[in-house]
Amino acid sequence: MLPKKLTMPLRRNGMDPVPELGLMREQGPVQRMRRVFGINVWLVTGYDEAKAVLADTKSYSTDIRPMLGMGSDVTIGGLGFTDPPEHTRLRKILTPEFTLRRLARLQPVIDRVVSERLDAMEAAGPVVDLVEEFAFPIPFLVICELLGLPVEDREHFRKLGHARFDITEGGAGAFGAMSESRAFLQDAVNRQRLQPGDGLIGQIIRELGDDVSDDDLGGLADGVFTGGYETSASMLSLGTLALLREPASYALAGRPEHVDSVVAELLRYLSVVQITFPRFAKDDMELFGKPIKKGDVVIVSLSGANRDGALGADTDTINPHLDRPTHLGFGHGFHRCVGAELARMELRSAFLGLVGRFPQLELAVPPEQLTFRDLSIVYGVDSLPVRLHSAPGRVA
């Protein structure tokens, strides 16, 4: 089990970071949390300081393989745990698939999936679990379409979701789930090498052929799953809960001219990805007045930085009308989420559809009955029972 002080950045009070995180930021935007196995662990909670760390391409390594006893020849998967030039090479493979032009082909898919889920909710109502019926199916089905996974493989794939981010038992379960999903996607790549599908995996194989290895492509596909499924699902469920507490903002989310502002503010306010990948200091250095030793771990609290007063007034509330600096919900710098635009497309379509279909949506249980995922790198709510139409006799 991890020490409580070390897990503090992953704890919340409902949708808000625990007060200790704000107090730590007030004391100084860079603070040493604890020494673990002879290594200092530092936490960055300030907005400007977080941007500086995330933009630094020279002072840190994100290669976690040495910490796991792995050699540099082992493919770790995804982009988050790699450094240049390996990171640069892999990102160059993936980035063309996430341009606005390429993603435009998914807009009809997203709109169809949203419409189908709204129909299913209507049929199952008047009370449904929004997590089960709406928030998780939408990004899951979109990611499956993006990757080009056969329908018959999807149920097994679905079960590998939030266990990847759960560190309740110290991370063993998360690494196990990572290994299993990685093996699953590696098998999908092997099959599509022989018969490329219509999705991202098949497209990259057709364009690059033997210039991209199965290991690299499997790792990239796994990274797409990691970054695009659980995160968007949590944003849809927590975002809906947050909007239900702010009826005026909920109404704005149903208007095309305002939905983008609402989505941006929700991404900042919720910061469902609570911390960044760990960064390991390459050399002794000073970080905003703090002495960092070679090998020390530096972690950026995105939930802390996104509540910093540097982003404007009332950062602990939702205000889509404020013109704030760019939030860090997708990270920053060369490790910024490559699928950010896809996530925005999903959130935009989902909220427009939800508010348009169910303008009187309301929580169906007392808020104190909701349970949240404590100690998860990607924060979320376990279930969200909602009433699709205002209860009889109640003024909407």
PyMOL commands that set and color helices and strands:
alter all, ss='L'
color gray80, all
select helices_A, chain A and resi 4-10+19-27+47-55+65-68+86-98+100-124+130-135+137-147+151-158+162-165+172-194+200-211+214-228+230-244+247-252+259-270+302-305+309-311+333-335+340-357+367-369
alter helices_A, ss='H'
color red, helices_A
select strands_A, chain A and resi 12-13+16-17+30-36+39-44+60-61+127-129+279-281+285-287+290-292+297-300+362-363+385-387
alter strands_A, ss='S'
color yellow, strands_A
deselect
rebuild
show_as cartoon
